Each structure stands twice: as structure tokens, then as C-alpha cells.
């Protein structure tokens, strides 16, 4: 595991993947939030 953190060649793509994952989750949460607002309104 220590090698995984120290090697920049591996950690850089993983960070990009994590960032995409977070963006997808935020987008998904926004869609759910809008749907709930439409139902309540």
C-alpha cells in the first residue's frame, strides 16, 4: 500500500478517477433533489 501512495504515476490517474466519481455523485444528488422539489411544489 505504501508503494501505491508514493508512486506519482499511479496516484495521478486515481485522483482523476476519484474526482470524476465525486462529480457523478454530486450530479446524481442534484437530480434527486430537483425531483423531490418538483413533487413537493
N, CA, C and O atoms as a printed pandas DataFrame, in Angstrom:
     atom_number atom_name residue_name chain_id  residue_number  x_coord  y_coord  z_coord
0              1         N          UNK        A               1    0.822   -1.208    0.000
1              2        CA          UNK        A               1    0.000    0.000    0.000
2              3         C          UNK        A               1    0.857    1.259    0.000
3              4         O          UNK        A               1    0.502    2.252   -0.634
4              5         N          UNK        A               2    1.984    1.221    0.708
5              6        CA          UNK        A               2    2.872    2.390    0.784
6              7         C          UNK        A               2    3.392    2.740   -0.610
7              8         O          UNK        A               2    3.519    3.917   -0.947
8              9         N          UNK        A               3    3.692    1.729   -1.417
9             10        CA          UNK        A               3    4.191    1.953   -2.770
10            11         C          UNK        A               3    3.139    2.656   -3.623
11            12         O          UNK        A               3    3.478    3.486   -4.466
12            13         N          UNK        A               4    1.865    2.328   -3.408
13            14        CA          UNK        A               4    0.772    2.903   -4.175
14            15         C          UNK        A               4    0.680    4.418   -3.933
15            16         O          UNK        A               4    0.371    5.186   -4.844
16            17         N          UNK        A               5    0.956    4.830   -2.683
17            18        CA          UNK        A               5    0.855    6.253   -2.346
18            19         C          UNK        A               5    2.058    7.049   -2.844
19            20         O          UNK        A               5    1.917    8.212   -3.222
20            21         N          UNK        A               6    3.243    6.431   -2.847
21            22        CA          UNK        A               6    4.465    7.162   -3.193
22            23         C          UNK        A               6    4.649    7.295   -4.698
23            24         O          UNK        A               6    5.248    8.270   -5.152
24            25         N          UNK        A               7    4.150    6.340   -5.489
25            26        CA          UNK        A               7    4.376    6.405   -6.940
26            27         C          UNK        A               7    3.434    7.414   -7.585
27            28         O          UNK        A               7    2.218    7.222   -7.542
28            29         N          UNK        A               8    3.963    8.493   -8.186
29            30        CA          UNK        A               8    3.102    9.515   -8.787
30            31         C          UNK        A               8    2.387    9.030  -10.045
31            32         O          UNK        A               8    1.298    9.504  -10.367
32            33         N          UNK        A               9    3.002    8.090  -10.752
33            34        CA          UNK        A               9    2.413    7.599  -11.991
34            35         C          UNK        A               9    1.085    6.890  -11.725
35            36         O          UNK        A               9    0.189    6.912  -12.569
36            37         N          UNK        A              10    0.957    6.258  -10.546
37            38        CA          UNK        A              10   -0.281    5.548  -10.227
38            39         C          UNK        A              10   -1.282    6.474   -9.532
39            40         O          UNK        A              10   -2.482    6.394   -9.793
40            41         N          UNK        A              11   -0.804    7.336   -8.663
41            42        CA          UNK        A              11   -1.723    8.134   -7.851
42            43         C          UNK        A              11   -2.411    9.221   -8.674
43            44         O          UNK        A              11   -3.535    9.609   -8.355
44            45         N          UNK        A              12   -1.755    9.724   -9.733
45            46        CA          UNK        A              12   -2.368   10.802  -10.518
46            47         C          UNK        A              12   -3.650   10.357  -11.226
47            48         O          UNK        A              12   -4.664   11.042  -11.091
48            49         N          UNK        A              13   -3.663    9.239  -11.980
49            50        CA          UNK        A              13   -4.901    8.796  -12.619
50            51         C          UNK        A              13   -5.971    8.441  -11.582
51            52         O          UNK        A              13   -7.160    8.642  -11.829
52            53         N          UNK        A              14   -5.555    7.911  -10.418
53            54        CA          UNK        A              14   -6.523    7.546   -9.390
54            55         C          UNK        A              14   -7.223    8.790   -8.848
55            56         O          UNK        A              14   -8.422    8.771   -8.569
56            57         N          UNK        A              15   -6.454    9.875   -8.704
57            58        CA          UNK        A              15   -7.063   11.127   -8.232
58            59         C          UNK        A              15   -8.080   11.635   -9.251
59            60         O          UNK        A              15   -9.158   12.101   -8.885
60            61         N          UNK        A              16   -7.727   11.541  -10.526
61            62        CA          UNK        A              16   -8.644   11.989  -11.580
62            63         C          UNK        A              16   -9.914   11.144  -11.554
63            64         O          UNK        A              16  -11.015   11.672  -11.714
64            65         N          UNK        A              17   -9.766    9.833  -11.353
65            66        CA          UNK        A              17  -10.922    8.935  -11.290
66            67         C          UNK        A              17  -11.796    9.270  -10.087
67            68         O          UNK        A              17  -13.023    9.283  -10.184
68            69         N          UNK        A              18  -11.146    9.544   -8.943
69            70        CA          UNK        A              18  -11.888    9.906   -7.740
70            71         C          UNK        A              18  -12.672   11.192   -7.972
71            72         O          UNK        A              18  -13.827   11.301   -7.562
72            73         N          UNK        A              19  -12.044   12.166   -8.630
73            74        CA          UNK        A              19  -12.698   13.445   -8.911
74            75         C          UNK        A              19  -13.931   13.240   -9.784
75            76         O          UNK        A              19  -14.977   13.837   -9.533
76            77         N          UNK        A              20  -13.812   12.396  -10.812
77            78        CA          UNK        A              20  -14.955   12.092  -11.681
78            79         C          UNK        A              20  -16.067   11.414  -10.891
79            80         O          UNK        A              20  -17.248   11.689  -11.099
80            81         N          UNK        A              21  -15.674   10.525   -9.982
81            82        CA          UNK        A              21  -16.650    9.806   -9.165
82            83         C          UNK        A              21  -17.430   10.774   -8.292
83            84         O          UNK        A              21  -18.649   10.660   -8.160
84            85         N          UNK        A              22  -16.714   11.738   -7.687
85            86        CA          UNK        A              22  -17.362   12.727   -6.825
86            87         C          UNK        A              22  -18.316   13.590   -7.652
87            88         O          UNK        A              22  -19.427   13.888   -7.213
88            89         N          UNK        A              23  -17.882   13.988   -8.845
89            90        CA          UNK        A              23  -18.747   14.809   -9.712
90            91         C          UNK        A              23  -20.018   14.047  -10.086
91            92         O          UNK        A              23  -21.103   14.628  -10.115
92            93         N          UNK        A              24  -19.888   12.754  -10.370
93            94        CA          UNK        A              24  -21.053   11.952  -10.720
94            95         C          UNK        A              24  -22.025   11.870   -9.552
95            96         O          UNK        A              24  -23.238   11.972   -9.735
96            97         N          UNK        A              25  -21.480   11.682   -8.341
97            98        CA          UNK        A              25  -22.333   11.596   -7.151
98            99         C          UNK        A              25  -23.060   12.913   -6.913
99           100         O          UNK        A              25  -24.244   12.921   -6.576
100          101         N          UNK        A              26  -22.347   14.035   -7.090
101          102        CA          UNK        A              26  -22.971   15.352   -6.890
102          103         C          UNK        A              26  -24.100   15.542   -7.907
103          104         O          UNK        A              26  -25.191   15.992   -7.558
104          105         N          UNK        A              27  -23.825   15.196   -9.161
105          106        CA          UNK        A              27  -24.836   15.341  -10.215
106          107         C          UNK        A              27  -26.054   14.478   -9.895
107          108         O          UNK        A              27  -27.190   14.920  -10.071
108          109         N          UNK        A              28  -25.828   13.251   -9.426
109          110        CA          UNK        A              28  -26.911   12.332   -9.095
110          111         C          UNK        A              28  -27.745   12.904   -7.950
111          112         O          UNK        A              28  -28.974   12.842   -7.980
112          113         N          UNK        A              29  -27.063   13.469   -6.926
113          114        CA          UNK        A              29  -27.770   14.052   -5.785
114          115         C          UNK        A              29  -28.600   15.256   -6.213
115          116         O          UNK        A              29  -29.709   15.458   -5.718
116          117         N          UNK        A              30  -28.061   16.058   -7.137
117          118        CA          UNK        A              30  -28.803   17.230   -7.622
118          119         C          UNK        A              30  -30.071   16.793   -8.346
119          120         O          UNK        A              30  -31.128   17.398   -8.170
120          121         N          UNK        A              31  -29.968   15.745   -9.160
121          122        CA          UNK        A              31  -31.141   15.246   -9.897
122          123         C          UNK        A              31  -32.213   14.783   -8.910
123          124         O          UNK        A              31  -33.392   15.086   -9.094
124          125         N          UNK        A              32  -31.815   14.049   -7.860
125          126        CA          UNK        A              32  -32.768   13.578   -6.848
126          127         C          UNK        A              32  -33.393   14.770   -6.129
127          128         O          UNK        A              32  -34.598   14.794   -5.881
128          129         N          UNK        A              33  -32.562   15.761   -5.798
129          130        CA          UNK        A              33  -33.034   16.954   -5.089
130          131         C          UNK        A              33  -34.084   17.690   -5.925
131          132         O          UNK        A              33  -35.111   18.116   -5.397
132          133         N          UNK        A              34  -33.829   17.839   -7.229
133          134        CA          UNK        A              34  -34.779   18.519   -8.124
134          135         C          UNK        A              34  -36.083   17.728   -8.205
135          136         O          UNK        A              34  -37.166   18.313   -8.194
136          137         N          UNK        A              35  -35.983   16.416   -8.285
137          138        CA          UNK        A              35  -37.191   15.579   -8.358
138          139         C          UNK        A              35  -38.039   15.741   -7.106
139          140         O          UNK        A              35  -39.263   15.851   -7.193
140          141         N          UNK        A              36  -37.392   15.756   -5.936
141          142        CA          UNK        A              36  -38.120   15.935   -4.677
142          143         C          UNK        A              36  -38.780   17.316   -4.648
143          144         O          UNK        A              36  -39.926   17.448   -4.217
144          145         N          UNK        A              37  -38.066   18.336   -5.104
145          146        CA          UNK        A              37  -38.635   19.696   -5.134
146          147         C          UNK        A              37  -39.874   19.738   -6.027
147          148         O          UNK        A              37  -40.866   20.383   -5.686
148          149         N          UNK        A              38  -39.817   19.053   -7.168
149          150        CA          UNK        A              38  -40.951   19.052   -8.089
150          151         C          UNK        A              38  -42.160   18.362   -7.449
151          152         O          UNK        A              38  -43.294   18.804   -7.634
152          153         N          UNK        A              39  -41.923   17.286   -6.703
153          154        CA          UNK        A              39  -43.010   16.562   -6.060
154          155         C          UNK        A              39  -43.646   17.411   -4.961
155          156         O          UNK        A              39  -44.867   17.418   -4.799
156          157         N          UNK        A              40  -42.813   18.124   -4.210
157          158        CA          UNK        A              40  -43.315   18.938   -3.104
158          159         C          UNK        A              40  -44.044   20.168   -3.629
159          160         O          UNK        A              40  -45.087   20.551   -3.100
160          161         N          UNK        A              41  -43.496   20.784   -4.669
161          162        CA          UNK        A              41  -44.071   22.036   -5.182
162          163         C          UNK        A              41  -45.442   21.802   -5.831
163          164         O          UNK        A              41  -46.067   22.746   -6.314
